[in-house]
Amino acid sequence: MQLQRHGPPCRRTGLKTRGTRRETWQGVYIHAPDDYQVTTTGYLTRAEKLRETDTLQNLFYAAFEVRCALERTLVDFLVLVLNPKKPDLYLRRSDYQPKVVLRMIRRVDPDFEKRLRFTRLLLQANGLTRSNVPFDFEWVCSSWDRINTYLHHQKDPDSTVSNPEWVGQFETCVDTVRTKLLAMWKSNRGYLKEPNSKGDQVYELFLTGEYTDQQIINMLRLSDIPGATGL
């Protein structure tokens, strides 16, 4: 294998990319990690780009990118509740399915989903984000199953890839999952904000389930309500 910089465009995309590439004996250039971002937004951006060309081949490539994004999102949250510096200590090669990773998250931090939701309200109250899209972990798991089903249904081509109705449903699934996941990730991107003692008081009210999100946000904004200042 030969290593070189700034070689010819990738044959699949036709795009010139930066960084080191590895050339195989077939002359096909494989992107190094600095060219292929293995992040949630990286996967979703590539999926969107692939969907600009309306071919069945690109649809399958886009579906794969979306599936990877679903997996990566849950792994990022797992790393957040464990050790961000050494995630490999906790992940085996088989631990990529969202439902498996979600079980690990809930086992390590049973209140993680509540804390993530409260963090989003804290950010809104402080004007740090306008987005308020709850992160639906169960939806991520079910969407991964749906995408996976489409990716393996081509074993019966007459009723799948040769069927316009099936292809249309596949397209809708890929585009819907990509759009919703991106919105959720932008609103909940992987970090938690710890409130101070006043914020803790509002958090206790939040845990009762007796208040709407907007009421919690208002409490955090108003200085005469515990938790409104010094967040």
C-alpha positions in Angstrom: 0.0 0.0 0.0 1.1 3.5 -0.8 0.5 6.6 1.3 0.2 10.0 -0.3 -1.4 13.4 0.3 -3.9 15.2 -1.8 -4.3 12.4 -4.4 -7.0 12.1 -7.1 -10.7 12.4 -6.2 -12.4 9.4 -4.5 -14.0 7.3 -7.2 -17.3 6.9 -5.4 -18.0 10.6 -4.6 -15.7 12.3 -7.1 -14.8 14.8 -4.4 -11.3 15.9 -3.5 -10.6 15.6 0.2 -7.9 16.7 2.5 -5.6 14.5 4.7 -3.8 11.2 4.2 -5.3 8.6 1.9 -4.4 4.9 1.6 -4.2 3.6 -2.0 -5.2 0.0 -2.4 -3.8 -2.3 -5.2 -7.0 -1.5 -7.1 -6.3 2.2 -7.1 -9.3 3.0 -5.1 -8.7 5.7 -2.5 -9.9 5.0 1.0 -10.5 8.0 3.3 -8.4 8.3 6.4 -10.1 9.2 9.7 -9.5 12.9 9.1 -11.5 12.7 5.9 -14.3 10.6 7.3 -15.8 12.1 10.4 -17.3 9.4 12.6 -19.6 11.8 14.5 -23.4 12.0 14.5 -23.4 15.2 12.4 -20.7 13.7 10.1 -22.8 10.7 9.3 -26.0 12.8 8.9 -24.2 15.3 6.7 -23.0 12.6 4.3 -26.4 11.0 4.3 -28.0 14.3 3.2 -25.4 14.8 0.5 -26.0 11.2 -0.8 -29.7 11.9 -1.0 -29.1 14.8 -3.4 -28.6 12.2 -6.1 -31.8 10.1 -6.5 -30.4 6.6 -7.1 -31.1 3.4 -5.3 -27.4 2.9 -4.7 -27.1 6.3 -3.0 -30.3 5.5 -1.0 -28.6 2.4 0.5 -25.4 4.3 1.2 -27.4 7.1 2.9 -29.4 4.5 5.0 -26.1 3.0 6.2 -24.8 6.5 7.2 -28.1 7.2 9.1 -27.8 3.8 10.9 -24.3 4.7 11.9 -25.5 8.1 13.2 -28.1 6.4 15.4 -25.5 4.1 16.8 -23.0 6.9 17.4 -25.5 9.1 19.2 -26.1 6.5 21.9 -22.4 5.7 22.2 -21.7 9.4 22.8 -24.2 9.5 25.6 -22.7 6.3 27.1 -19.3 7.9 27.1 -20.8 11.0 28.7 -22.0 9.0 31.8 -18.8 6.9 31.9 -15.3 8.1 31.2 -15.0 10.4 28.2 -11.2 9.8 28.0 -11.3 6.0 27.8 -14.6 4.9 26.1 -12.9 1.8 24.7 -12.7 0.4 28.3 -16.5 0.0 28.3 -17.4 -0.9 24.8 -17.0 -4.2 23.2 -17.3 -4.7 19.4 -20.8 -6.1 19.9 -21.9 -3.1 21.9 -23.1 -1.0 18.9 -26.8 -1.7 18.8 -28.7 1.3 20.4 -30.9 -0.9 22.6 -27.8 -2.6 24.1 -26.1 0.8 24.7 -29.2 2.3 26.1 -29.4 -0.6 28.7 -25.9 0.2 29.7 -26.6 3.9 30.0 -29.7 3.2 32.2 -27.7 0.8 34.3 -24.9 3.2 35.0 -27.1 6.3 35.4 -30.8 5.6 35.9 -31.6 9.4 36.0 -29.6 10.2 32.9 -32.6 10.9 30.7 -34.2 13.2 33.2 -30.9 15.1 33.7 -30.5 15.5 30.0 -34.0 16.9 29.6 -33.4 19.3 32.5 -30.2 20.4 30.9 -32.1 21.4 27.8 -34.5 23.5 29.9 -31.5 25.1 31.6 -30.0 26.1 28.3 -33.3 27.5 27.1 -33.8 29.5 30.2 -30.4 31.1 29.8 -30.9 31.8 26.1 -28.2 29.4 25.0 -30.5 27.4 22.7 -33.8 28.0 21.0 -34.4 24.4 20.3 -36.5 22.3 22.6 -36.7 18.9 20.9 -36.8 16.1 23.5 -34.4 13.3 22.9 -36.4 10.1 22.4 -34.2 7.1 23.2 -36.8 4.5 22.4 -37.4 6.1 19.0 -33.7 5.8 18.3 -33.8 2.1 19.0 -36.9 1.5 16.9 -35.6 3.6 14.0 -32.4 1.6 14.0 -34.4 -1.6 13.7 -36.5 -0.1 10.8 -33.4 1.1 8.9 -31.7 -2.3 9.4 -34.8 -4.1 8.1 -34.7 -2.1 4.9 -31.0 -2.7 4.5 -31.6 -6.5 4.6 -34.8 -6.7 2.7 -33.1 -6.7 -0.7 -32.8 -10.4 -0.4 -36.2 -10.5 -2.0 -35.7 -8.1 -4.9 -39.1 -8.6 -6.6 -41.0 -7.2 -3.6 -38.3 -4.7 -2.5 -35.8 -3.0 -4.8 -37.9 -3.7 -7.9 -41.0 -2.4 -6.2 -41.5 1.4 -6.5 -43.8 1.5 -3.5 -41.2 -0.2 -1.3 -38.5 2.1 -2.5 -40.7 5.1 -1.7 -41.3 3.9 1.8 -37.5 3.3 2.2 -36.8 6.9 1.1 -39.4 8.3 3.5 -37.9 6.3 6.3 -34.3 7.4 5.7 -35.2 11.1 5.2 -37.5 11.2 8.2 -35.1 9.5 10.6 -32.2 11.7 9.4 -34.2 14.9 9.9 -35.5 14.0 13.3 -32.3 12.7 14.6 -30.4 15.9 13.6 -33.1 18.0 15.3 -32.8 16.0 18.5 -29.1 16.0 18.5 -28.9 19.8 18.0 -31.2 20.2 21.0 -29.5 17.7 23.3 -25.9 17.4 22.0 -23.9 15.4 24.4 -23.2 17.3 27.6 -24.9 17.8 31.0 -25.0 21.1 32.9 -24.9 20.8 36.6 -27.1 23.3 38.4 -26.1 25.0 41.7 -28.0 24.7 44.9 -30.8 27.0 43.7 -31.1 25.2 40.4 -31.3 22.0 42.4 -34.5 23.2 44.0 -36.1 23.7 40.6 -34.8 20.3 39.5 -36.6 18.7 42.5 -39.8 20.4 41.3 -39.1 19.2 37.8 -38.8 15.6 39.1 -42.3 15.7 40.5 -43.7 15.8 37.0 -46.3 18.3 38.0 -45.0 21.1 35.8 -44.7 21.6 32.1 -41.4 22.3 30.4 -42.4 26.0 29.9 -43.3 26.4 33.6 -39.8 25.0 34.6 -38.2 27.4 32.1 -40.1 30.3 33.7 -39.0 29.2 37.1 -35.4 29.2 36.0 -35.7 32.7 34.5 -37.5 34.5 37.4 -35.3 35.7 40.1 -38.0 35.5 42.8 -38.3 31.7 42.3 -35.6 29.3 43.8 -33.2 28.2 41.1 -33.7 31.2 38.8 -30.3 32.8 39.3 -26.7 31.7 39.3 -27.3 28.7 37.1 
